Amino acid sequence: MMKRLILLVIAGLMMVSTAYAEGKAMPDTMKAGDADLLLNGSGVRTKLFMDLYVAGLYVPEKTKDVVALLKKDDKMAMRLQIISKLITSEKMSEATREGFEKSTHGNIAPIQKEIDDMISVFSAEIKQDDVYDMVYVPGTGTNIIKNGVLAKTIPGEEFSKALFGIWIGDNPVQEKLKSGLAGS
């Protein structure tokens, strides 16, 4: 009986958390330089049954083949909206480093400086409802924007591919999230 009650409470908490996350709608478009990008898809990053952030992928033309996007040198953006009070600067930095490790199959050395530059953006306090936009523009680099304010511009196509590869590469942080970003 007690086991059943515990399972019901956990299921209820998960439904409330998921409903909260799904209520965080992503905008239909996002600017990348002078271009409007379209929302390709969105999803919720979860870990241990907890919703951490809502992510949205923005591209020039919608596609289900998001891995192919990493082969092009084209404008692209990712929005992360923090929905968990449990995300801290330290946890976000650690998760980002792990994401780059997965995305590059352990070959982070060529872009280590760029990774460190990006992670420095997370040194400021992270709060629930903070929004991070990562907007890649060829020839300029990846603009890291926190709550509408440009925090850093990180040059390099290789860095951009590794960054977006965290979510849509062949070894993503979470397959279910990748599927949502692909509009599936």
C-alpha positions in Angstrom: 0.0 0.0 0.0 2.8 2.4 1.0 4.7 1.6 -2.2 1.6 2.4 -4.3 1.1 5.7 -2.5 4.7 6.7 -3.1 4.4 5.8 -6.8 1.2 7.9 -7.1 2.9 10.9 -5.5 5.9 10.6 -7.8 3.6 10.3 -10.9 1.7 13.4 -9.7 4.8 15.4 -9.3 6.1 14.4 -12.7 2.8 15.5 -14.3 2.9 18.8 -12.6 6.5 19.3 -13.6 5.9 18.3 -17.2 2.8 20.6 -17.4 4.9 23.5 -16.2 7.6 22.7 -18.7 5.2 22.4 -21.6 3.6 25.7 -20.6 6.9 27.4 -21.5 6.2 28.0 -25.2 9.1 28.9 -27.5 8.7 31.9 -29.8 8.0 30.9 -33.5 11.0 32.8 -34.8 14.4 34.2 -33.6 16.8 36.7 -35.2 20.2 35.6 -36.3 22.0 38.6 -37.7 19.6 40.0 -40.3 17.7 36.7 -40.8 14.6 35.3 -39.2 15.1 31.7 -38.1 12.1 29.3 -37.6 11.4 27.2 -34.6 12.2 23.7 -35.9 11.1 21.9 -32.7 11.4 22.0 -28.9 11.6 19.6 -26.0 12.4 19.3 -22.3 15.7 18.2 -20.9 15.1 15.8 -18.1 17.4 14.1 -15.7 16.3 11.6 -13.0 12.7 12.4 -13.7 13.2 16.1 -13.2 12.6 18.8 -15.9 15.7 21.1 -16.1 15.1 23.3 -19.1 13.0 23.7 -22.2 15.0 23.9 -25.4 14.1 25.2 -28.9 16.1 24.8 -32.1 15.9 27.6 -34.7 16.9 27.1 -38.3 16.5 28.8 -41.7 14.3 26.0 -43.1 12.5 23.3 -41.0 14.0 19.8 -41.2 13.6 16.4 -39.5 17.3 15.6 -40.3 18.9 17.8 -37.6 22.2 16.0 -37.7 22.6 17.3 -41.3 22.4 20.8 -39.9 25.8 20.3 -38.3 27.4 19.7 -41.7 26.3 23.1 -43.0 27.9 26.4 -42.2 24.5 28.2 -41.8 22.7 30.3 -39.3 21.2 28.4 -36.4 20.1 29.1 -32.8 19.2 27.3 -29.6 17.2 28.7 -26.8 17.3 27.2 -23.3 14.8 28.4 -20.7 15.7 27.2 -17.2 12.7 25.7 -15.5 14.3 24.1 -12.4 15.4 25.9 -9.3 18.0 23.1 -8.9 20.2 24.3 -11.8 23.2 26.2 -10.4 26.2 27.8 -12.1 28.3 24.9 -11.1 25.9 22.3 -12.3 25.4 24.1 -15.6 29.1 24.4 -16.2 29.7 20.7 -15.4 26.8 19.6 -17.6 28.0 21.8 -20.5 31.6 20.3 -20.2 30.1 16.8 -20.3 28.0 17.8 -23.3 31.0 19.0 -25.2 32.8 15.7 -24.3 30.0 13.7 -25.8 29.5 15.9 -28.8 33.2 15.8 -29.8 33.7 12.1 -28.7 36.3 13.3 -26.2 38.2 15.6 -28.6 37.7 18.9 -26.9 41.4 20.1 -27.1 41.0 22.0 -30.4 38.2 24.1 -28.9 39.1 24.1 -25.2 39.6 27.9 -25.1 36.2 28.5 -26.7 34.5 26.0 -24.3 36.1 27.9 -21.3 34.8 31.2 -22.7 31.3 29.9 -23.0 31.3 28.3 -19.6 32.5 31.6 -18.1 29.0 32.9 -19.0 27.6 30.5 -16.4 29.6 32.0 -13.6 26.8 34.5 -12.9 24.0 33.2 -10.8 21.5 31.1 -12.7 17.8 31.4 -11.7 14.6 29.7 -12.7 13.2 31.4 -15.9 16.6 32.6 -17.1 16.8 32.3 -20.9 20.0 31.5 -22.8 20.1 32.1 -26.5 23.0 30.6 -28.5 22.9 32.2 -32.0 25.4 31.1 -34.6 26.1 33.5 -37.6 28.8 32.3 -40.1 31.8 34.7 -40.1 30.8 36.2 -36.8 30.6 33.2 -34.4 28.2 32.1 -31.7 26.5 34.9 -29.7 25.8 33.7 -26.1 22.9 35.8 -24.9 21.5 35.7 -21.3 18.1 37.2 -20.7 18.3 39.3 -23.9 21.8 40.7 -23.1 24.9 39.6 -25.2 27.3 38.0 -22.8 30.0 36.7 -25.2 30.6 36.1 -28.9 32.7 33.0 -29.5 34.3 32.7 -32.9 34.6 29.5 -35.0 32.5 27.1 -36.9 34.1 24.1 -35.2 33.0 25.4 -31.8 29.4 26.0 -33.1 29.2 22.5 -34.5 30.3 21.0 -31.2 27.9 23.3 -29.2 24.8 22.4 -31.3 26.0 18.8 -31.4 25.3 18.6 -27.6 21.6 18.5 -28.5 21.4 17.4 -32.1 24.6 15.5 -32.9 25.1 11.8 -33.3 25.8 11.4 -29.5 23.3 13.9 -28.0 22.8 14.6 -24.3 19.3 13.1 -24.5 17.6 11.3 -27.5 14.1 12.3 -26.5 15.1 16.0 -26.5 16.9 15.6 -29.9 13.7 14.1 -31.3 11.7 17.1 -30.0 14.2 19.5 -31.5 13.7 17.6 -34.8 10.0 18.4 -34.6 9.1 14.7 -34.1 
